[in-house]
Every structure is written in C-alpha cells, then in structure tokens.
Amino acid sequence: MIGMEVFHKVDEVAKVLGVTPSVVKKYYLMFEEQNYKFKRSNQGRLMFSEKDIDLFNKLIELKNEPGMKVYNAVEQLIKENKNDVSNVYQLVSNAMAEITDLKNLIRQQQKIINNQQEKLKIIEDKYGTLTKMVMEQEKRNSQTLVISDQELESSIKEVKEVIGYQLEELEGKLKHSFKKS
C-alpha cells in the first residue's frame, strides 16, 4: 500500500545488516540511552522502520572508521538526528505560520462575504418594498381608471340624454313650424 510504513523485527534487521540479533540489541539500547525512541507494538515488541535500519547502517559505517568508538558514533548520529528534527520543527513552525495567515485571510474574506450578504439583504428588502409600492400604485391607477371610465360613461349618458331632449324639442318646434306653414 502507498504511504504504509513497513516495520521489521530484531531478527529481520540483524539479517539485513549482516549482524547478530544481540548486536542489533546492543545498538538500539545505546540509542535509547541517548533518548532516541524506537516504535513498539501494542505488545511492547520493538519495531524498526527503514529509517531505523538506515541509522544502524550509518552507525556501522561510522564505528568502522579509525579511532571511532561505537558510543561516539551513536552520539554523533543522535546530534545529526536532532539537527534533522530541528529542521523538521522549523518546517512545521513555518507551516503553522502559513496556516495562521491563511486562517486570518479566510476570516477577512468571511467578513467581506457577510458584509456583502447584509448589503444584498438590504437591496432585496428595498426591491421588495419598491415592488409592493409599484403594485399598490398600479392598483390605485386601475381603480382610478375604473372610476374615470364610470364617470365618463355617466357623462356620455347625460350628454346623450340632454341631446335627446334637445332633439325632441327641436323636432317639436320643427313640427310646429311646419304646421303653421
């Protein structure tokens, strides 16, 4: 599986390194005396990673150099490992600072979004109010037109009646004038 770290038992590490299991035990005990921690199973058995095996290989190379003792080689590797850890801490620290910056940026963007949503709500409310006012005005205009139409019809009816009376009157006068003649 990708990303799955493989761990080895003491016997397997001894075989890879070409040493006896007791030599592997001697090495890991010396590292543990310097507060180096190896992984252990739930049952408490030691489990060595590929990184641990590389560490043992470096130890074997160092101790084989002229004038180098195993203990001194372990101390040197622990110091190098601490430097590696220090670099990792620096990387983690930098990453945490970037995460903090990103969180702040997200907060700022969230404030902007909230502000825009509030403005949008105000605009929507104003639009709703304006729409309601337009509808009410249209209703009033419609009512006014109905009233105006009724008044116009009434006026036309009155005018027709007046014209009708005047026509009757005129007819009567015309008839009367024809009778005289």
Backbone torsions as a table, in degrees:
resi	resn	phi	psi	omega
1	MET	NA	143.4	178.1
2	ILE	-72.7	135.9	176.9
3	GLY	82.4	-3.5	-179.2
4	MET	-92.1	118.5	-178.2
5	GLU	-81.0	138.2	179.9
6	VAL	-98.0	135.4	178.4
7	PHE	-117.5	149.0	-176.1
8	HIS	-122.2	152.9	176.5
9	LYS	-86.3	169.2	-177.5
10	VAL	-55.5	-46.4	-178.1
11	ASP	-60.4	-41.5	-179.5
12	GLU	-65.6	-41.0	179.7
13	VAL	-64.9	-43.3	179.5
14	ALA	-58.5	-43.0	-179.5
15	LYS	-63.9	-44.4	179.7
16	VAL	-62.4	-41.6	-176.8
17	LEU	-80.1	-18.2	-177.5
18	GLY	76.5	33.3	178.5
19	VAL	-129.1	175.6	179.0
20	THR	-84.9	158.1	176.5
21	PRO	-58.1	-31.7	179.5
22	SER	-67.5	-32.7	177.2
23	VAL	-68.1	-42.6	177.4
24	VAL	-59.8	-42.3	179.3
25	LYS	-62.2	-43.8	179.2
26	LYS	-59.2	-43.8	-178.4
27	TYR	-64.5	-49.7	-175.5
28	TYR	-67.7	-30.9	177.0
29	LEU	-66.0	-38.4	178.8
30	MET	-65.4	-39.7	177.2
31	PHE	-66.5	-41.9	-179.1
32	GLU	-65.7	-30.5	175.5
33	GLU	-62.5	-26.2	179.6
34	GLN	-94.8	16.8	178.6
35	ASN	69.1	21.6	172.5
36	TYR	-80.5	132.9	-176.2
37	LYS	-107.9	127.5	172.8
38	PHE	-100.7	152.3	-179.6
39	LYS	-72.1	145.4	176.8
40	ARG	-126.8	149.8	177.9
41	SER	-74.8	174.0	177.2
42	ASN	-60.8	-25.5	178.4
43	GLN	-87.7	-1.3	177.6
44	GLY	91.9	4.9	178.8
45	ARG	-78.8	141.8	178.2
46	LEU	-66.9	141.7	177.7
47	MET	-133.5	123.9	-175.4
48	PHE	-107.2	132.2	177.8
49	SER	-86.4	173.4	175.5
50	GLU	-61.7	-34.9	178.0
51	LYS	-63.2	-40.9	178.1
52	ASP	-63.8	-41.3	179.4
53	ILE	-63.6	-40.9	175.9
54	ASP	-60.5	-39.2	178.9
55	LEU	-61.8	-44.5	178.2
56	PHE	-64.0	-38.9	177.7
57	ASN	-61.8	-42.6	178.3
58	LYS	-63.4	-39.1	178.7
59	LEU	-60.9	-45.6	-179.5
60	ILE	-62.0	-43.1	178.7
61	GLU	-62.2	-47.1	-177.9
62	LEU	-63.4	-45.3	-175.9
63	LYS	-67.4	-21.0	179.2
64	ASN	-84.0	-7.5	176.1
65	GLU	-72.1	147.4	-178.3
66	PRO	-59.4	133.9	175.8
67	GLY	78.7	0.7	-177.9
68	MET	-96.0	128.5	176.6
69	LYS	-97.3	154.8	-178.4
70	VAL	-56.4	-46.0	-177.8
71	TYR	-59.6	-44.4	179.8
72	ASN	-65.3	-37.7	178.3
73	ALA	-63.7	-41.0	177.7
74	VAL	-62.4	-45.8	179.7
75	GLU	-59.8	-42.9	-179.9
76	GLN	-63.0	-43.4	-179.8
77	LEU	-67.2	-36.0	177.2
78	ILE	-62.8	-43.7	178.9
79	LYS	-61.1	-45.6	178.7
80	GLU	-61.0	-41.1	179.9
81	ASN	-64.1	-39.1	178.0
82	LYS	-63.5	-38.7	176.9
83	ASN	-63.0	-41.5	176.9
84	ASP	-61.1	-43.7	179.7
85	VAL	-63.9	-40.3	178.7
86	SER	-60.8	-41.6	177.2
87	ASN	-63.2	-40.1	178.0
88	VAL	-64.1	-43.0	177.8
89	TYR	-59.7	-40.6	178.9
90	GLN	-63.7	-43.7	177.9
91	LEU	-62.0	-43.3	179.0
92	VAL	-64.1	-41.8	179.1
93	SER	-61.5	-44.6	177.6
94	ASN	-62.4	-42.2	179.4
95	ALA	-63.6	-40.5	179.0
96	MET	-63.9	-39.4	177.9
97	ALA	-63.4	-41.8	178.0
98	GLU	-64.1	-40.6	178.6
99	ILE	-62.6	-42.7	178.3
100	THR	-61.4	-44.3	177.8
101	ASP	-60.5	-43.0	179.1
102	LEU	-64.9	-39.6	177.3
103	LYS	-61.3	-43.2	178.5
104	ASN	-63.2	-42.0	178.1
105	LEU	-62.3	-42.4	178.6
106	ILE	-63.1	-41.7	177.7
107	ARG	-60.7	-44.4	179.2
108	GLN	-61.9	-43.8	179.8
109	GLN	-65.4	-36.6	178.4
110	GLN	-64.5	-40.0	176.9
111	LYS	-61.9	-43.6	178.9
112	ILE	-61.7	-44.7	179.5
113	ILE	-61.6	-45.3	178.9
114	ASN	-60.7	-42.5	178.9
115	ASN	-62.1	-44.0	179.0
116	GLN	-65.3	-37.2	178.7
117	GLN	-66.2	-38.2	177.4
118	GLU	-64.5	-43.6	178.4
119	LYS	-63.1	-41.5	178.2
120	LEU	-62.0	-40.1	178.9
121	LYS	-62.7	-42.1	178.6
122	ILE	-62.0	-44.8	179.3
123	ILE	-62.4	-43.9	178.6
124	GLU	-61.0	-41.9	178.2
125	ASP	-62.2	-44.8	179.2
126	LYS	-63.7	-40.9	178.4
127	TYR	-61.8	-43.5	178.5
128	GLY	-61.5	-43.9	179.5
129	THR	-62.7	-46.3	179.6
130	LEU	-63.0	-41.9	178.4
131	THR	-60.6	-43.7	178.7
132	LYS	-62.4	-43.0	179.8
133	MET	-64.0	-42.4	178.5
134	VAL	-62.1	-43.8	180.0
135	MET	-63.6	-42.2	178.1
136	GLU	-63.8	-40.6	178.8
137	GLN	-65.0	-42.0	177.3
138	GLU	-61.5	-39.3	179.0
139	LYS	-64.2	-45.3	178.4
140	ARG	-62.3	-43.2	178.8
141	ASN	-60.7	-43.0	179.3
142	SER	-62.6	-44.6	178.5
143	GLN	-63.6	-40.5	179.2
144	THR	-63.6	-40.1	178.9
145	LEU	-65.0	-40.9	178.9
146	VAL	-62.3	-46.0	179.0
147	ILE	-62.5	-44.3	179.2
148	SER	-62.6	-41.8	177.4
149	ASP	-60.9	-44.0	-179.8
150	GLN	-63.6	-43.8	179.3
151	GLU	-64.3	-40.8	178.7
152	LEU	-63.5	-44.9	178.5
153	GLU	-61.3	-42.7	179.1
154	SER	-62.7	-43.1	179.6
155	SER	-63.8	-42.7	179.4
156	ILE	-62.7	-41.5	179.6
157	LYS	-62.3	-43.8	178.8
158	GLU	-63.5	-43.5	178.9
159	VAL	-61.7	-42.2	179.0
160	LYS	-61.4	-43.4	180.0
161	GLU	-62.7	-43.7	179.4
162	VAL	-62.4	-45.7	179.6
163	ILE	-63.0	-40.3	178.4
164	GLY	-59.4	-46.1	178.7
165	TYR	-62.7	-42.6	-178.4
166	GLN	-65.7	-38.5	178.0
167	LEU	-65.2	-41.9	178.7
168	GLU	-62.5	-42.2	179.1
169	GLU	-62.5	-45.5	-179.5
170	LEU	-64.2	-40.6	177.7
171	GLU	-61.3	-44.8	179.4
172	GLY	-60.1	-43.3	180.0
173	LYS	-65.7	-41.2	179.1
174	LEU	-64.1	-42.4	178.7
175	LYS	-63.4	-43.3	-179.2
176	HIS	-64.8	-40.3	-179.8
177	SER	-72.1	-31.1	176.9
178	PHE	-71.4	-31.8	-178.4
179	LYS	-69.1	-37.4	-178.7
180	LYS	-69.1	-35.1	-176.5
181	SER	-82.5	NA	NA
